[in-house]
C-alpha cells in the first residue's frame, strides 16, 4: 500500500467496507494520524483498534480481493495459495488474541482447500457473533471430522450415517483404547445425545434450509457445546 491505495477500493467503497464491518467512520479525524490516504487511514485503524476488529477488516478485505480477482498491479501470483496462507495466519493470530477463533477445536485434519474454507467460514461467523449462521457449517465439519477419526481407527463409517452415530462409535473406541475415567465417559456419552439433537437443529433451525433460525443466545450455547467435544477430540488425537 505504498502508494496510498487499498487494492482497487474507491474512497467511498473503502469507507463503506469499514463501516459495514465495524460501524465506524474511517474518514473521521481520529484515523488521520498517519495521513489521509486510504492506506494511512487503514494503518491508523490497525494502530488503534482491538485485535478482533482488525481481524474482521482483514477478512473483509480478503473477501473483496477474492470476489474481484484482484492482485497487486494485476500481476499473476506464482504461489496464490502461499500468499493466502500467510495472510490468513495473521488473521487467525489476531482472532486467537481476541478469543474469537477456536483453532484448537477446528483442525485442518486433511488436505484440501474446501476443508480450510469451511473452517474459516465457521471462525468468521463466530468472530462476528453470528453463531446461528455457523450452525450448518459446524455440523458439516463435525460429520467430516468424526468420519475421518473412524477411518483412522479402521472403523466403518458410511456417508449416510448420522453425526451422533459416528460420535458414539468414536466414544466406544476411545474408551476401549484409553480406559477413560467414568466422569469423562459420561460426559462423552451425554454428548452423543447433544449431537443427535444437533442433527435436528441443523435440518430444522439453521440456514441449511428455509427455517426459522435459532435465536442468538441458544445458537451460541449450541456452538460452544459442540466445540467443547471437538476440542477434547483434538487433544486426545494429538496425544495419541
C-alpha positions in Angstrom: 0.0 0.0 0.0 3.0 2.3 -0.5 1.1 4.5 -3.0 -1.8 5.1 -0.6 -4.3 2.9 -2.2 -6.1 -0.1 -0.7 -6.5 -2.6 -3.5 -8.9 -1.2 -6.1 -11.3 0.3 -3.5 -12.5 3.9 -4.1 -12.7 6.2 -1.1 -16.4 5.6 -0.8 -16.1 1.8 -1.1 -13.3 1.7 1.5 -15.4 3.7 3.9 -18.4 1.5 3.4 -16.4 -1.7 3.9 -15.1 -0.4 7.3 -18.5 0.9 8.3 -20.2 -2.4 7.5 -17.7 -4.4 9.5 -17.1 -2.1 12.5 -19.7 0.6 12.4 -17.1 3.4 12.4 -16.3 6.3 10.1 -12.8 5.7 8.8 -12.9 9.3 7.3 -13.0 10.9 10.8 -10.0 12.9 12.0 -9.4 10.1 14.5 -8.0 7.9 11.8 -5.9 10.6 10.1 -2.9 10.4 12.4 -0.7 8.8 9.8 -2.1 10.8 6.8 -5.3 11.0 4.9 -4.8 8.4 2.2 -6.8 5.1 2.4 -3.7 3.2 3.2 -2.7 5.5 6.0 -6.2 5.6 7.5 -6.1 1.8 7.5 -2.7 1.8 9.2 -4.1 4.2 11.8 -7.1 1.9 12.3 -4.6 -1.0 12.9 -2.8 1.1 15.5 -5.9 1.9 17.5 -8.3 -1.0 17.1 -8.6 -4.2 19.1 -7.3 -7.4 17.5 -10.8 -8.7 16.8 -11.7 -5.5 14.9 -8.5 -5.7 12.9 -9.2 -9.3 12.0 -12.7 -8.5 10.8 -11.5 -5.8 8.5 -8.7 -8.0 7.2 -11.1 -10.8 6.4 -13.5 -8.4 4.6 -10.6 -7.1 2.5 -9.6 -10.6 1.6 -13.2 -11.4 0.6 -13.2 -8.4 -1.6 -9.9 -9.5 -3.2 -11.3 -12.9 -4.0 -14.6 -11.7 -5.3 -12.9 -9.2 -7.6 -10.0 -11.5 -8.5 -7.7 -8.6 -7.7 -3.9 -8.8 -7.3 -1.3 -6.1 -6.9 -0.7 -4.4 -10.3 -2.9 -7.2 -11.8 0.1 -9.5 -11.6 -0.4 -13.2 -11.8 0.8 -14.6 -8.5 3.1 -17.7 -8.9 2.0 -19.1 -5.5 -1.5 -17.8 -4.6 -2.1 -20.5 -2.0 1.1 -19.4 -0.2 0.0 -15.8 -0.2 -3.4 -16.7 1.1 -2.0 -19.0 3.9 0.4 -16.2 5.1 -2.4 -13.6 5.1 -4.8 -15.9 7.0 -2.1 -16.9 9.5 -2.1 -13.2 10.6 -5.9 -13.1 10.8 -6.0 -16.3 12.8 -3.4 -15.0 15.2 -5.5 -11.8 15.8 -8.7 -13.8 16.3 -7.0 -16.0 18.8 -5.8 -12.9 20.7 -9.4 -11.7 20.7 -10.8 -15.0 21.8 -12.8 -15.2 18.6 -11.2 -18.3 17.0 -11.0 -21.8 18.1 -8.3 -23.4 16.0 -7.7 -26.0 18.7 -11.2 -27.4 18.1 -11.3 -26.9 14.4 -8.2 -28.5 12.9 -7.2 -28.9 9.3 -7.1 -32.7 9.7 -6.9 -33.4 5.9 -5.5 -31.7 2.8 -7.8 -29.7 0.7 -8.9 -26.1 0.2 -12.6 -26.9 0.8 -11.9 -28.0 4.4 -9.8 -24.9 5.0 -12.6 -22.7 3.7 -15.1 -24.5 5.8 -13.0 -23.8 9.0 -12.5 -20.2 8.0 -16.2 -19.7 7.4 -17.1 -21.1 10.9 -14.5 -19.0 12.6 -15.6 -15.9 10.7 -19.2 -16.4 11.8 -18.2 -17.0 15.4 -15.9 -14.0 15.3 -18.8 -11.8 14.1 -21.1 -13.2 16.8 -23.2 -14.8 14.1 -23.3 -18.2 15.8 -26.6 -19.2 14.2 -25.0 -18.7 10.8 -22.2 -21.1 11.8 -24.5 -24.0 12.8 -24.9 -25.6 9.3 -21.2 -25.4 8.6 -20.2 -26.6 12.0 -22.5 -29.7 11.5 -20.8 -30.4 8.2 -17.3 -30.0 9.8 -18.3 -32.3 12.7 -19.5 -35.0 10.3 -16.3 -34.9 8.3 -14.1 -34.9 11.4 -15.7 -38.0 13.0 -15.8 -39.8 9.7 -12.0 -39.2 9.4 -11.4 -40.3 13.0 -13.3 -43.5 12.4 -11.4 -44.1 9.2 -8.1 -43.6 11.1 -9.2 -46.2 13.7 -10.1 -48.7 11.0 -13.9 -48.4 11.8 -16.6 -48.3 9.2 -18.5 -45.1 8.5 -20.9 -44.7 5.7 -21.9 -41.4 4.1 -25.5 -41.9 5.3 -24.5 -42.4 9.0 -25.8 -39.5 11.1 -23.4 -37.5 13.3 -24.4 -38.9 16.6 -23.8 -42.5 15.4 -20.3 -41.5 14.3 -19.6 -39.9 17.7 -21.0 -42.9 19.5 -18.6 -45.2 17.7 -15.7 -43.0 18.4 -16.6 -42.7 22.1 -16.6 -46.5 22.3 -13.3 -46.7 20.5 -11.7 -44.1 22.9 -12.9 -45.9 25.9 -11.6 -49.2 24.6 -8.2 -47.8 23.8 -7.7 -45.3 26.6 -9.8 -46.5 29.5 -11.5 -43.2 30.1 -12.5 -42.1 33.6 -16.1 -42.7 34.4 -17.0 -39.0 34.5 -15.2 -38.4 31.2 -17.1 -41.3 29.6 -20.4 -40.0 31.0 -19.8 -36.5 29.5 -18.9 -38.0 26.2 -22.0 -40.3 26.3 -24.1 -37.3 27.0 -22.5 -35.5 24.1 -23.9 -38.2 21.8 -27.4 -37.1 22.8 -26.4 -33.5 22.3 -25.1 -34.2 18.8 -28.2 -36.2 18.0 -30.3 -33.1 18.8 -27.8 -31.1 16.7 -28.9 -33.1 13.6 -32.5 -31.7 14.2 -31.2 -28.2 14.7 -29.1 -28.3 11.5 -32.1 -29.6 9.5 -34.9 -27.5 11.0 -33.4 -24.4 12.7 -30.3 -23.4 10.6 -29.6 -21.8 7.3 -29.3 -25.3 5.7 -32.9 -24.8 4.7 -35.7 -22.2 4.7 -36.0 -22.4 8.5 -36.9 -20.2 11.5 -33.4 -19.8 12.9 -32.2 -20.5 16.5 -32.0 -17.2 18.5 -28.6 -15.8 19.2 -28.1 -17.0 22.8 -29.2 -20.5 22.1 -27.1 -20.7 19.0 -24.0 -19.6 20.9 -24.7 -22.3 23.6 -25.1 -25.0 20.8 -21.9 -23.9 19.1 -19.9 -23.8 22.4 -21.2 -27.3 23.3 -20.2 -28.8 20.0 -16.8 -27.1 20.0 -16.1 -28.5 23.5 -16.5 -32.0 22.2 -14.3 -31.3 19.2 -11.7 -29.6 21.4 -11.4 -32.8 23.5 -11.2 -35.0 20.4 -8.4 -32.9 19.0 -6.4 -33.0 22.3 -6.8 -36.8 22.5 -5.9 -37.2 18.8 -2.7 -35.2 19.2 -1.5 -37.2 22.2 -2.2 -40.5 20.6 
